[in-house]
Each structure stands twice: as C-alpha cells, then as structure tokens.
Amino acid sequence: MIGRIIAALRAFLRRHPRLERQILALIAPIIPRLIPVINRLRGPDCEAWFARYQASTPEDDAAILRALANSSPASLVVVAPGALGAATRASLRDQIAISWRAVEAPDAAAALAVFKGGFVMLLDQGETLERHALAAFAIAARRNPSARVLYADEDLRDASGKRCAPWFKAAFDRLRLLQQASLGSAIAFDAALVREHGLLELRGHSLALAATNAAGEDAVHHVPSVLLHRSPDSAKAPWRTATDPQAVRSILAQDKLGARLSERTERPLHITWPLPAPAPLVSIIIPTRDRANLLGPVSAP
C-alpha cells in the first residue's frame, strides 16, 4: 500500500518538475528522519510478500521429494565455533529431503576427508536456513551438473524475528565480486572443490573469491530464491562492508593483467584497470534533461 502511494506521488511529480523542485527543497532537511519511518512502514509489506511467494507449501514439499526421489545428496554444514545455536540447529532439523551433518569449524577438515559427494555450506553466528534451502541447492546442482559453486538470495531477521532487507542477487559477475562481497553468505560449495583446494581455511569474501576462481565462471550458478536468513547482529550491507582487500590483491596478482587495487578505504573496493591500446571510445549517458546547469559543466571541453 505504502509502495503504491509513493509510486503514484513520484509519477505526479515527474509531470510537474517545478513543483517537484519546490517540494524537495522544503523536505530536504527532514529526509534523513523520513527514511527510517518509510522503511518501518514497508516492513509488513515485505513480510507479506515472503508469506505469499516464498512459503514452502505441502505441494512444494511433494514436488521437491519427486525431484530428488532417485538422488538425494548429503550436505555438510560447517559453522563457526559456538555458532550452532538453537535457531540454526532448528532450521537444519526442518530441512526437506536432504540429509546433513553439522560440524564446527575446528572439526571440519576431518569431516570433509570422509564426506562423499554433495555440497558444503559455511554458516556464521545466528544464520538460519529456509526449510527447503538444502533441497533447492541439490535440485540446482542436478539441473547444472557442471556447477561447483551455487549461491542464493538472502535476507535479515530483525530483533523481533521479522524478515526484512531482502537481498536479491544478480547473475555471477567476477568483476563485481572483486569489488564487493556480492555472493553473500548463502553459498554452497562443491565438496570436492573445497577438498582439492584446501578452502576450509578461508571464510567470507576470501572464500568466495578463491572458490569461484578455482571453479571458473561457467561453474558458478545463482539460485533465485531467498534461502538464508542473517542474524539481527549481522551487517546491514554485507556486500559493501565484508570485503577482503588482501584476497582481492592476491587474485589480481595471479591474473597478471596489470590491474591494481586502490589504497582508498571507501567501499566498495575500487580497482584500476590498464587501458588497452588503442584506447576505446567512451559514451556518456547523462540521466537528465532541461537542466543546463548540470549539462553545461559535464559537456564542456
């Protein structure tokens, strides 16, 4: 409801640019206070969307069981020390059609040595899985036999337990991953890939970089469904704050393309790439019109 009202107001103001400028000038001082209020009002709509489109119905359960009737690979879930709390354990017990084993990080190497097939997930403190998460990864792996890294969408559970801040991810982009932790936490890694490259020693952004680099871009697949819920204590924008500059420098050094990571501390990370010879032509798109004060400076020689 709130979203439709805001969309209608925006459409009206686009037809009356002078009025739009006057209103924006008036409300500019209070915009920082309005944004949290609007986000709170949008919360129930977000929760309703999940209930309508993301809920796992009995029909969905039956379809999952049929899809995995002849092959139901196991999953190894590795959690940070002390992170296998009641909520995480309960979300694992509720998984459909997939057997799993949960171990804490110090015991993961021994468990992986005897683990046959399937995928490995790494969970941090307070993270929980949607009840069909492991099954969704297994079905995606069956549909994409060459897949070695699967990643899904995720969201945040606030302190009251409500789902919010959905993070719908794009198709895999290696350049984006170098600058942002763009795969997040909802990632399933092929167990053989983890074992062959000794990836259990890594976490977060550095793990995603090393795994996708070892697997190759064609072996990384997106599962378009919210399968993981971050804890209330997790970062609100992990793609921006959870980057690993040292891991990025290591990858750039391996590529030997002359790219270098900027020393500036802002996020996302900034990579400078050498220009090819001859230098390419560049097109500039300026998203405005009838604003000489903006167009003039950027188009001046």
NULUM-614825 format. One record per residue (C-alpha): chain; residue number from 1; residue in one letter; x, y, z. Coordinates in Angstrom, 3 decimals. Example, Ala and Ser with C-alpha at 12.3 -4.5 7.8 and 13.67 -1.06 7.14 Angstrom:
<pts>
+-------+------+------+----------+----------+----------+
! chain ! resi ! resn !       px !       py !       pz !
+-------+------+------+----------+----------+----------+
!     A !    1 !    A !   12.300 !   -4.500 !    7.800 !
!     A !    2 !    S !   13.670 !   -1.060 !    7.140 !
+-------+------+------+----------+----------+----------+
</pts>
This chain:
<pts>
+-------+------+------+----------+----------+----------+
! chain ! resi ! resn !       px !       py !       pz !
+-------+------+------+----------+----------+----------+
!     A !    1 !    M !    0.000 !    0.000 !    0.000 !
!     A !    2 !    I !    2.709 !    2.469 !    1.003 !
!     A !    3 !    G !    4.737 !    1.495 !   -2.059 !
!     A !    4 !    R !    1.805 !    2.225 !   -4.403 !
!     A !    5 !    I !    1.218 !    5.636 !   -2.790 !
!     A !    6 !    I !    4.904 !    6.563 !   -3.181 !
!     A !    7 !    A !    4.909 !    5.395 !   -6.829 !
!     A !    8 !    A !    1.803 !    7.477 !   -7.620 !
!     A !    9 !    L !    3.317 !   10.536 !   -5.955 !
!     A !   10 !    R !    6.543 !   10.151 !   -7.932 !
!     A !   11 !    A !    4.591 !    9.870 !  -11.205 !
!     A !   12 !    F !    2.658 !   13.041 !  -10.364 !
!     A !   13 !    L !    5.801 !   14.981 !   -9.520 !
!     A !   14 !    R !    7.536 !   13.904 !  -12.736 !
!     A !   15 !    R !    4.732 !   15.634 !  -14.622 !
!     A !   16 !    H !    5.265 !   18.816 !  -12.585 !
!     A !   17 !    P !    9.056 !   19.347 !  -12.346 !
!     A !   18 !    R !    8.813 !   22.837 !  -10.887 !
!     A !   19 !    L !    6.594 !   21.635 !   -8.059 !
!     A !   20 !    E !    8.952 !   18.683 !   -7.551 !
!     A !   21 !    R !   11.926 !   21.017 !   -7.059 !
!     A !   22 !    Q !    9.978 !   23.161 !   -4.586 !
!     A !   23 !    I !    8.851 !   20.145 !   -2.530 !
!     A !   24 !    L !   12.334 !   18.609 !   -2.495 !
!     A !   25 !    A !   13.785 !   21.904 !   -1.277 !
!     A !   26 !    L !   11.230 !   22.026 !    1.544 !
!     A !   27 !    I !   11.659 !   18.433 !    2.754 !
!     A !   28 !    A !   15.450 !   18.118 !    2.257 !
!     A !   29 !    P !   16.201 !   18.863 !    5.959 !
!     A !   30 !    I !   13.878 !   16.090 !    7.190 !
!     A !   31 !    I !   14.609 !   13.369 !    4.586 !
!     A !   32 !    P !   17.120 !   11.575 !    6.911 !
!     A !   33 !    R !   14.334 !   11.291 !    9.503 !
!     A !   34 !    L !   11.709 !   10.149 !    6.988 !
!     A !   35 !    I !   13.677 !    7.226 !    5.551 !
!     A !   36 !    P !   13.612 !    5.045 !    8.734 !
!     A !   37 !    V !    9.879 !    5.704 !    9.096 !
!     A !   38 !    I !    9.203 !    4.662 !    5.496 !
!     A !   39 !    N !   11.307 !    1.532 !    5.953 !
!     A !   40 !    R !    9.314 !    0.575 !    9.048 !
!     A !   41 !    L !    6.067 !    1.090 !    7.167 !
!     A !   42 !    R !    7.316 !   -1.111 !    4.353 !
!     A !   43 !    G !    8.168 !   -3.925 !    6.790 !
!     A !   44 !    P !    4.707 !   -5.563 !    6.866 !
!     A !   45 !    D !    4.532 !   -5.461 !    3.036 !
!     A !   46 !    C !    7.894 !   -7.213 !    2.873 !
!     A !   47 !    E !    6.740 !   -9.892 !    5.333 !
!     A !   48 !    A !    3.504 !  -10.363 !    3.375 !
!     A !   49 !    W !    5.467 !  -10.792 !    0.146 !
!     A !   50 !    F !    7.549 !  -13.572 !    1.704 !
!     A !   51 !    A !    4.433 !  -15.292 !    3.058 !
!     A !   52 !    R !    2.798 !  -15.209 !   -0.375 !
!     A !   53 !    Y !    5.676 !  -16.043 !   -2.687 !
!     A !   54 !    Q !    8.378 !  -17.696 !   -0.561 !
!     A !   55 !    A !    6.436 !  -20.005 !    1.759 !
!     A !   56 !    S !    7.041 !  -23.722 !    1.244 !
!     A !   57 !    T !    3.616 !  -25.321 !    0.822 !
!     A !   58 !    P !    2.767 !  -29.044 !    1.046 !
!     A !   59 !    E !    2.583 !  -29.041 !   -2.763 !
!     A !   60 !    D !    6.096 !  -27.608 !   -2.880 !
!     A !   61 !    D !    7.317 !  -30.292 !   -0.483 !
!     A !   62 !    A !    5.813 !  -33.015 !   -2.676 !
!     A !   63 !    A !    7.455 !  -31.523 !   -5.778 !
!     A !   64 !    I !   10.829 !  -31.418 !   -4.012 !
!     A !   65 !    L !   10.532 !  -35.049 !   -2.945 !
!     A !   66 !    R !    9.665 !  -36.069 !   -6.517 !
!     A !   67 !    A !   12.584 !  -34.079 !   -7.918 !
!     A !   68 !    L !   15.041 !  -35.746 !   -5.552 !
!     A !   69 !    A !   13.437 !  -39.202 !   -5.498 !
!     A !   70 !    N !   16.342 !  -41.019 !   -7.142 !
!     A !   71 !    S !   19.207 !  -38.940 !   -5.789 !
!     A !   72 !    S !   19.346 !  -37.008 !   -2.563 !
!     A !   73 !    P !   22.957 !  -35.911 !   -1.973 !
!     A !   74 !    A !   24.025 !  -35.115 !    1.554 !
!     A !   75 !    S !   25.226 !  -31.702 !    2.719 !
!     A !   76 !    L !   27.999 !  -30.853 !    5.140 !
!     A !   77 !    V !   27.234 !  -27.702 !    7.118 !
!     A !   78 !    V !   30.250 !  -26.067 !    8.745 !
!     A !   79 !    V !   29.547 !  -23.475 !   11.428 !
!     A !   80 !    A !   31.780 !  -21.040 !   13.250 !
!     A !   81 !    P !   32.883 !  -22.190 !   16.735 !
!     A !   82 !    G !   29.964 !  -21.824 !   19.130 !
!     A !   83 !    A !   27.599 !  -20.758 !   16.335 !
!     A !   84 !    L !   25.417 !  -23.873 !   16.254 !
!     A !   85 !    G !   22.719 !  -22.276 !   18.398 !
!     A !   86 !    A !   19.133 !  -23.357 !   18.867 !
!     A !   87 !    A !   17.782 !  -21.374 !   15.909 !
!     A !   88 !    T !   20.429 !  -22.656 !   13.488 !
!     A !   89 !    R !   20.003 !  -26.236 !   14.682 !
!     A !   90 !    A !   16.205 !  -25.998 !   14.373 !
!     A !   91 !    S !   16.466 !  -24.697 !   10.806 !
!     A !   92 !    L !   18.661 !  -27.683 !    9.928 !
!     A !   93 !    R !   16.280 !  -30.181 !   11.538 !
!     A !   94 !    D !   13.458 !  -28.794 !    9.368 !
!     A !   95 !    Q !   15.266 !  -29.386 !    6.061 !
!     A !   96 !    I !   13.292 !  -31.291 !    3.412 !
!     A !   97 !    A !   14.562 !  -34.379 !    1.566 !
!     A !   98 !    I !   18.262 !  -33.790 !    2.304 !
!     A !   99 !    S !   20.436 !  -35.473 !    4.890 !
!     A !  100 !    W !   23.048 !  -33.272 !    6.502 !
!     A !  101 !    R !   25.831 !  -33.238 !    9.026 !
!     A !  102 !    A !   26.753 !  -30.145 !   11.026 !
!     A !  103 !    V !   30.247 !  -29.678 !   12.425 !
!     A !  104 !    E !   32.075 !  -26.768 !   13.986 !
!     A !  105 !    A !   34.967 !  -25.295 !   12.045 !
!     A !  106 !    P !   37.813 !  -26.930 !   14.052 !
!     A !  107 !    D !   36.392 !  -30.385 !   13.187 !
!     A !  108 !    A !   35.561 !  -29.597 !    9.563 !
!     A !  109 !    A !   38.767 !  -30.904 !    7.978 !
!     A !  110 !    A !   38.340 !  -34.377 !    9.467 !
!     A !  111 !    A !   34.664 !  -34.443 !    8.483 !
!     A !  112 !    L !   35.408 !  -33.323 !    4.932 !
!     A !  113 !    A !   38.053 !  -36.027 !    4.496 !
!     A !  114 !    V !   35.397 !  -38.747 !    4.780 !
!     A !  115 !    F !   32.493 !  -36.769 !    3.274 !
!     A !  116 !    K !   31.366 !  -38.212 !   -0.049 !
!     A !  117 !    G !   29.766 !  -36.013 !   -2.704 !
!     A !  118 !    G !   27.324 !  -33.208 !   -2.045 !
!     A !  119 !    F !   27.959 !  -29.614 !   -1.111 !
!     A !  120 !    V !   29.474 !  -27.749 !    1.815 !
!     A !  121 !    M !   27.864 !  -24.678 !    3.390 !
!     A !  122 !    L !   29.501 !  -22.409 !    5.957 !
!     A !  123 !    L !   27.244 !  -20.612 !    8.411 !
!     A !  124 !    D !   28.105 !  -17.768 !   10.764 !
!     A !  125 !    Q !   26.677 !  -16.896 !   14.163 !
!     A !  126 !    G !   22.882 !  -16.738 !   14.161 !
!     A !  127 !    E !   22.354 !  -17.582 !   10.485 !
!     A !  128 !    T !   19.431 !  -19.888 !    9.688 !
!     A !  129 !    L !   18.237 !  -21.678 !    6.567 !
!     A !  130 !    E !   14.851 !  -21.728 !    4.859 !
!     A !  131 !    R !   13.357 !  -25.208 !    5.248 !
!     A !  132 !    H !   13.869 !  -26.072 !    1.575 !
!     A !  133 !    A !   17.337 !  -24.465 !    1.302 !
!     A !  134 !    L !   19.484 !  -27.595 !    1.035 !
!     A !  135 !    A !   16.944 !  -29.208 !   -1.311 !
!     A !  136 !    A !   16.953 !  -26.117 !   -3.547 !
!     A !  137 !    F !   20.738 !  -26.301 !   -3.809 !
!     A !  138 !    A !   20.550 !  -30.035 !   -4.574 !
!     A !  139 !    I !   17.957 !  -29.515 !   -7.324 !
!     A !  140 !    A !   20.021 !  -26.688 !   -8.830 !
!     A !  141 !    A !   23.098 !  -28.935 !   -8.817 !
!     A !  142 !    R !   21.154 !  -31.682 !  -10.612 !
!     A !  143 !    R !   19.975 !  -29.228 !  -13.273 !
!     A !  144 !    N !   23.513 !  -27.855 !  -13.687 !
!     A !  145 !    P !   25.862 !  -30.863 !  -13.445 !
!     A !  146 !    S !   28.923 !  -28.674 !  -14.022 !
!     A !  147 !    A !   28.072 !  -26.359 !  -11.097 !
!     A !  148 !    R !   30.668 !  -26.223 !   -8.351 !
!     A !  149 !    V !   29.569 !  -23.040 !   -6.578 !
!     A !  150 !    L !   25.881 !  -22.266 !   -6.021 !
!     A !  151 !    Y !   24.675 !  -19.087 !   -4.366 !
!     A !  152 !    A !   21.184 !  -17.944 !   -3.413 !
!     A !  153 !    D !   19.379 !  -14.838 !   -2.213 !
!     A !  154 !    E !   19.146 !  -13.978 !    1.472 !
!     A !  155 !    D !   17.505 !  -11.621 !    3.932 !
!     A !  156 !    L !   17.748 !  -10.396 !    7.510 !
!     A !  157 !    R !   15.720 !  -11.314 !   10.590 !
!     A !  158 !    D !   15.378 !   -8.292 !   12.857 !
!     A !  159 !    A !   15.372 !   -8.406 !   16.655 !
!     A !  160 !    S !   11.636 !   -9.196 !   16.684 !
!     A !  161 !    G !   12.095 !  -12.120 !   14.293 !
!     A !  162 !    K !   10.541 !  -10.415 !   11.254 !
!     A !  163 !    R !   12.111 !  -10.890 !    7.858 !
!     A !  164 !    C !   13.351 !   -7.723 !    6.196 !
!     A !  165 !    A !   16.071 !   -6.284 !    3.942 !
!     A !  166 !    P !   15.856 !   -8.918 !    1.178 !
!     A !  167 !    W !   18.993 !   -9.189 !   -0.907 !
!     A !  168 !    F !   18.092 !  -10.364 !   -4.416 !
!     A !  169 !    K !   21.344 !  -11.087 !   -6.178 !
!     A !  170 !    A !   22.352 !  -10.714 !   -9.801 !
!     A !  171 !    A !   23.908 !  -13.275 !  -12.114 !
!     A !  172 !    F !   27.523 !  -14.010 !  -11.328 !
!     A !  173 !    D !   29.938 !  -11.251 !  -12.267 !
!     A !  174 !    R !   33.593 !  -11.843 !  -11.440 !
!     A !  175 !    L !   34.460 !   -8.137 !  -11.635 !
!     A !  176 !    R !   31.693 !   -7.289 !   -9.189 !
!     A !  177 !    L !   32.908 !   -9.985 !   -6.809 !
!     A !  178 !    L !   36.382 !   -8.455 !   -6.873 !
!     A !  179 !    Q !   34.919 !   -5.152 !   -5.653 !
!     A !  180 !    Q !   32.064 !   -6.350 !   -3.435 !
!     A !  181 !    A !   31.236 !   -9.414 !   -1.370 !
!     A !  182 !    S !   28.451 !   -9.933 !   -3.903 !
!     A !  183 !    L !   27.718 !  -13.615 !   -3.192 !
!     A !  184 !    G !   26.923 !  -13.023 !    0.490 !
!     A !  185 !    S !   26.569 !  -15.957 !    2.892 !
!     A !  186 !    A !   24.059 !  -18.198 !    1.083 !
!     A !  187 !    I !   26.662 !  -20.225 !   -0.815 !
!     A !  188 !    A !   27.006 !  -23.974 !   -1.331 !
!     A !  189 !    F !   30.451 !  -25.187 !   -2.413 !
!     A !  190 !    D !   31.112 !  -28.499 !   -4.141 !
!     A !  191 !    A !   32.757 !  -30.706 !   -1.512 !
!     A !  192 !    A !   35.436 !  -31.959 !   -3.916 !
!     A !  193 !    L !   36.348 !  -28.368 !   -4.844 !
!     A !  194 !    V !   36.760 !  -27.441 !   -1.169 !
!     A !  195 !    R !   38.856 !  -30.532 !   -0.519 !
!     A !  196 !    E !   41.079 !  -30.216 !   -3.617 !
!     A !  197 !    H !   41.964 !  -26.567 !   -2.987 !
!     A !  198 !    G !   42.081 !  -26.550 !    0.821 !
!     A !  199 !    L !   39.382 !  -23.879 !    1.057 !
!     A !  200 !    L !   38.212 !  -24.691 !    4.592 !
!     A !  201 !    E !   40.826 !  -22.329 !    5.965 !
!     A !  202 !    L !   39.025 !  -19.395 !    4.322 !
!     A !  203 !    R !   35.801 !  -17.592 !    5.162 !
!     A !  204 !    G !   33.541 !  -14.939 !    3.695 !
!     A !  205 !    H !   34.750 !  -12.871 !    0.752 !
!     A !  206 !    S !   38.151 !  -14.558 !    0.530 !
!     A !  207 !    L !   36.464 !  -17.982 !    0.331 !
!     A !  208 !    A !   34.060 !  -16.831 !   -2.398 !
!     A !  209 !    L !   36.945 !  -15.358 !   -4.408 !
!     A !  210 !    A !   39.153 !  -18.450 !   -4.107 !
!     A !  211 !    A !   36.323 !  -20.915 !   -4.830 !
!     A !  212 !    T !   34.956 !  -19.112 !   -7.896 !
!     A !  213 !    N !   38.482 !  -18.562 !   -9.201 !
!     A !  214 !    A !   39.235 !  -22.271 !   -8.877 !
!     A !  215 !    A !   35.871 !  -23.368 !  -10.298 !
!     A !  216 !    G !   35.728 !  -20.971 !  -13.249 !
!     A !  217 !    E !   32.920 !  -18.589 !  -14.124 !
!     A !  218 !    D !   30.847 !  -21.200 !  -16.000 !
!     A !  219 !    A !   30.667 !  -23.355 !  -12.859 !
!     A !  220 !    V !   29.087 !  -20.619 !  -10.689 !
!     A !  221 !    H !   25.276 !  -20.573 !  -10.668 !
!     A !  222 !    H !   22.647 !  -18.397 !   -8.981 !
!     A !  223 !    V !   19.627 !  -19.981 !   -7.268 !
!     A !  224 !    P !   16.944 !  -17.244 !   -7.378 !
!     A !  225 !    S !   15.307 !  -17.859 !   -4.022 !
!     A !  226 !    V !   15.785 !  -16.472 !   -0.501 !
!     A !  227 !    L !   17.332 !  -19.459 !    1.280 !
!     A !  228 !    L !   19.295 !  -17.934 !    4.168 !
!     A !  229 !    H !   18.395 !  -15.535 !    6.970 !
!     A !  230 !    R !   21.143 !  -13.432 !    8.542 !
!     A !  231 !    S !   21.040 !  -12.639 !   12.243 !
!     A !  232 !    P !   19.962 !   -9.239 !   13.653 !
!     A !  233 !    D !   23.602 !   -8.580 !   14.568 !
!     A !  234 !    S !   24.918 !   -9.008 !   11.024 !
!     A !  235 !    A !   25.960 !   -6.097 !    8.829 !
!     A !  236 !    K !   23.106 !   -4.292 !    7.089 !
!     A !  237 !    A !   25.070 !   -4.059 !    3.812 !
!     A !  238 !    P !   27.477 !   -7.042 !    3.862 !
!     A !  239 !    W !   28.265 !   -6.730 !    0.143 !
!     A !  240 !    R !   29.875 !   -3.384 !    0.976 !
!     A !  241 !    T !   31.457 !   -3.945 !    4.392 !
!     A !  242 !    A !   32.509 !   -7.616 !    4.303 !
!     A !  243 !    T !   35.144 !   -7.309 !    1.585 !
!     A !  244 !    D !   38.692 !   -8.672 !    1.883 !
!     A !  245 !    P !   41.184 !   -6.312 !    0.153 !
!     A !  246 !    Q !   44.143 !   -8.644 !    0.675 !
!     A !  247 !    A !   42.336 !  -11.530 !   -1.039 !
!     A !  248 !    V !   41.480 !   -9.230 !   -3.957 !
!     A !  249 !    R !   45.132 !   -8.177 !   -4.324 !
!     A !  250 !    S !   46.130 !  -11.841 !   -4.409 !
!     A !  251 !    I !   43.663 !  -12.598 !   -7.213 !
!     A !  252 !    L !   44.773 !   -9.552 !   -9.215 !
!     A !  253 !    A !   48.400 !  -10.621 !   -8.866 !
!     A !  254 !    Q !   47.519 !  -14.092 !  -10.192 !
!     A !  255 !    D !   45.691 !  -12.592 !  -13.186 !
!     A !  256 !    K !   48.818 !  -10.636 !  -14.265 !
!     A !  257 !    L !   46.684 !   -8.112 !  -16.164 !
!     A !  258 !    G !   48.212 !   -5.036 !  -14.569 !
!     A !  259 !    A !   45.103 !   -4.171 !  -12.545 !
!     A !  260 !    R !   45.663 !   -2.736 !   -9.086 !
!     A !  261 !    L !   43.511 !   -2.159 !   -6.045 !
!     A !  262 !    S !   43.175 !    1.443 !   -4.907 !
!     A !  263 !    E !   44.520 !    2.247 !   -1.448 !
!     A !  264 !    R !   41.454 !    4.306 !   -0.559 !
!     A !  265 !    T !   39.418 !    2.898 !    2.319 !
!     A !  266 !    E !   35.942 !    3.520 !    0.897 !
!     A !  267 !    R !   33.692 !    0.609 !   -0.047 !
!     A !  268 !    P !   33.030 !   -0.906 !   -2.494 !
!     A !  269 !    L !   36.637 !   -1.566 !   -3.409 !
!     A !  270 !    H !   38.000 !    0.360 !   -6.390 !
!     A !  271 !    I !   40.141 !   -1.405 !   -8.982 !
!     A !  272 !    T !   42.115 !    0.470 !  -11.629 !
!     A !  273 !    W !   42.499 !   -1.379 !  -14.917 !
!     A !  274 !    P !   45.125 !   -0.505 !  -17.547 !
!     A !  275 !    L !   43.768 !    0.983 !  -20.768 !
!     A !  276 !    P !   44.163 !   -1.133 !  -23.902 !
!     A !  277 !    A !   45.903 !    0.210 !  -26.983 !
!     A !  278 !    P !   44.316 !    1.834 !  -28.824 !
!     A !  279 !    A !   42.139 !    3.381 !  -26.113 !
!     A !  280 !    P !   38.413 !    2.672 !  -26.614 !
!     A !  281 !    L !   35.757 !    5.264 !  -27.353 !
!     A !  282 !    V !   33.553 !    6.182 !  -24.399 !
!     A !  283 !    S !   29.848 !    7.082 !  -24.350 !
!     A !  284 !    I !   28.456 !    9.179 !  -21.505 !
!     A !  285 !    I !   24.807 !    8.901 !  -20.514 !
!     A !  286 !    I !   23.517 !   11.863 !  -18.521 !
!     A !  287 !    P !   20.181 !   10.977 !  -16.878 !
!     A !  288 !    T !   18.606 !   14.428 !  -17.003 !
!     A !  289 !    R !   17.084 !   16.943 !  -19.405 !
!     A !  290 !    D !   16.304 !   20.660 !  -19.426 !
!     A !  291 !    R !   18.974 !   21.220 !  -16.764 !
!     A !  292 !    A !   21.606 !   23.430 !  -18.382 !
!     A !  293 !    N !   23.323 !   23.919 !  -15.027 !
!     A !  294 !    L !   24.068 !   20.174 !  -14.981 !
!     A !  295 !    L !   24.637 !   19.538 !  -18.665 !
!     A !  296 !    G !   26.950 !   22.505 !  -19.192 !
!     A !  297 !    P !   29.834 !   21.541 !  -16.878 !
!     A !  298 !    V !   29.959 !   17.873 !  -17.935 !
!     A !  299 !    S !   29.836 !   18.609 !  -21.666 !
!     A !  300 !    A !   32.337 !   21.492 !  -21.663 !
!     A !  301 !    P !   35.658 !   20.658 !  -23.431 !
+-------+------+------+----------+----------+----------+
</pts>
